Amino acid sequence: MSEFTPKEIVKQLDKYIIGQDDAKRAVAIALRNRYRRSRLSPELQEEITPKNIIMIGPTGVGKTEIARRLSKLMNAPFIKVEATKYTEVGYVGRDVESMVRDLVEASIRIVKADRFESIKDKAKDLAEKRILDIIAPEYRKGKAQPNPFMAFMNQPQLQTPSQPAETEEEKKERLTKREQMMQDFEGGLLENQLIEIEVTDTGGIGIEIAGMGGGINISELMGDMLPKKTKKRKVTVAEARKILEAEEADKLIDMDEVTSTAIERAEQDGIIFLDEIDKIAGKSRSQGPDVSRDGVQRDILPIVEGSTVVTKYGPVKTDFMLFIAAGAFHVAKITDLIPELQGRFPIKVELKPLKAEDFKQILTQPQNAIIKQYHALLATEGVNLTFEDDAIDAIAKYAELVNDTTENIGARRLHTILENLLDDISFNAGEVDTDVDVVINAEYVKNHMNGNLKDMDLHRYIL
């Protein structure tokens, strides 16, 4: 985190998100403040809480993308939740504390992936050794097997005959075969060969415990009291390598350390993105026993204020998590939220609707630009797609026009337009035997979109 100043964070976000400088600036400062807080004394750290952010703007202008890219940039635990899927206490549905449990699960996945990177070479070596032992087993001298029942009865053991010793000729033949198998295995010649492997059976009886979130496996609760169950599977060598590598990695990774680290990261670095918060603003217009919007807000409030949530991994504090809320607020207003919740989001940022110039940049500038995506997709079928500048201008103007005259769905409108524009090309792409160059210009856009424009004009006069 120390390597990114607020300006550098904004510069990284600019690679994927066009415009919305105020929102980028706000999240960059909030993230940098976390680093500044980490350099203070523990006593002072306890006094400084994150300054949560609420974003206002129509759909498709980059609210979610800013938060998601921010978490990827810092490798921080992140989840996106819809405020509308929660219900107040006393009603059947998802309780608000489940968002914290989901964040802890995301944090565990991140920490486990980090630990796997550090031991993956060792896990791969152990997995390949197990596969080699299956393909070309080593010679193991048989021993007389003791009878546990006779030992329990304090009776003399009856020795069973041991496996006869390996002759020099058999040993030489076995080593030659094993060496050949090793060469074939290392050369990738056995990837499609079927072998039978023995893996740990992770199945078990799941139970639900109120307040713990999700199911808990009884086998996990019993720990080492129950023997590990195994099962046999027939898979290819390539599949066996993946399965056994994951199994060996699980043995090498200390899950207790992973859990404690993950909880700490969720508490200190976790980001929860609360989308559609405007949908729970204001009182419900329906009469009778129904889920109250104010009730959901009251349940969310202690999570945002700072509380302790019980999870199956242990208690988790939400005091220092960063909450980013977002909503269109085209019907409700921020003032429709309960005052206590408003106070927990001191930073308010308004995102601007996208214009034709923004659409032009979205089409071409980001690393994951839409035109680059379509170019790569159709190139797999031998179609070399080229968009001229006047075509990009026409698409951008058309997107702005449709958003202004119908529902404003932001940059998502570009996906709809390009799918319609490239419909014939995508449908016929698989039929070409040689590479084909296709140039999209303004005339092509006008011809393909003229009918859609007429339909749109007609719909304005239909109720």
Stockholm file with secondary structure:
# STOCKHOLM 1.0

chainA/1-463         MSEFTPKEIVKQLDKYIIGQDDAKRAVAIALRNRYRRSRLSPELQEEITPKNIIMIGPTGVGKTEIARRLSKLMNAPFIKVEATKYTEVGYVGRDVESMVRDLVEASIRIVKADRFESIKDKAKDLAEKRILDIIAPEYRKGKAQPNPFMAFMNQPQLQTPSQPAETEEEKKERLTKREQMMQDFEGGLLENQLIEIEVTDTGGIGIEIAGMGGGINISELMGDMLPKKTKKRKVTVAEARKILEAEEADKLIDMDEVTSTAIERAEQDGIIFLDEIDKIAGKSRSQGPDVSRDGVQRDILPIVEGSTVVTKYGPVKTDFMLFIAAGAFHVAKITDLIPELQGRFPIKVELKPLKAEDFKQILTQPQNAIIKQYHALLATEGVNLTFEDDAIDAIAKYAELVNDTTENIGARRLHTILENLLDDISFNAGEVDTDVDVVINAEYVKNHMNGNLKDMDLHRYIL
#=GR chainA/1-463 SS CTTCCHHHHHHHHHTTCCSCHHHHHHHHHHHHHHHHHHTSCHHHHTTCCCCCEEEECCTTSSHHHHHHHHHHHHTCCEEEEEGGGBCCTTSSSBCTTHHHHHHHHHHHHHHHHHHHHHHHHHHHHHHHHHHHHHHSCCCCCCCCCCCHHHHHTTCCCCCCCCCCCCCHHHHHHHHHHHHHHHHHHHTTTTTTCEEEEEEECCCCCEEECTTTCSEEEHHHHHGGGSCCCEEEEEEEHHHHHHHHHHHHHHHHSCHHHHHHHHHHHHHHHCEEEEECGGGGCSCCCCCSSCCCHHHHHHHHHHHHHCCEEEETTEEEECTTCEEEEEECCSSSCGGGSCHHHHHTCCEEEECCCCCHHHHHHHHHSSTTCHHHHHHHHHHTTTEEEEECHHHHHHHHHHHHHHHHHSCCCTTHHHHHHHHHHTHHHHHHGGGCSSCEEEEECHHHHHHHHHHHHHHHHHHTTCC
#=GC SS_cons         CTTCCHHHHHHHHHTTCCSCHHHHHHHHHHHHHHHHHHTSCHHHHTTCCCCCEEEECCTTSSHHHHHHHHHHHHTCCEEEEEGGGBCCTTSSSBCTTHHHHHHHHHHHHHHHHHHHHHHHHHHHHHHHHHHHHHHSCCCCCCCCCCCHHHHHTTCCCCCCCCCCCCCHHHHHHHHHHHHHHHHHHHTTTTTTCEEEEEEECCCCCEEECTTTCSEEEHHHHHGGGSCCCEEEEEEEHHHHHHHHHHHHHHHHSCHHHHHHHHHHHHHHHCEEEEECGGGGCSCCCCCSSCCCHHHHHHHHHHHHHCCEEEETTEEEECTTCEEEEEECCSSSCGGGSCHHHHHTCCEEEECCCCCHHHHHHHHHSSTTCHHHHHHHHHHTTTEEEEECHHHHHHHHHHHHHHHHHSCCCTTHHHHHHHHHHTHHHHHHGGGCSSCEEEEECHHHHHHHHHHHHHHHHHHTTCC
//
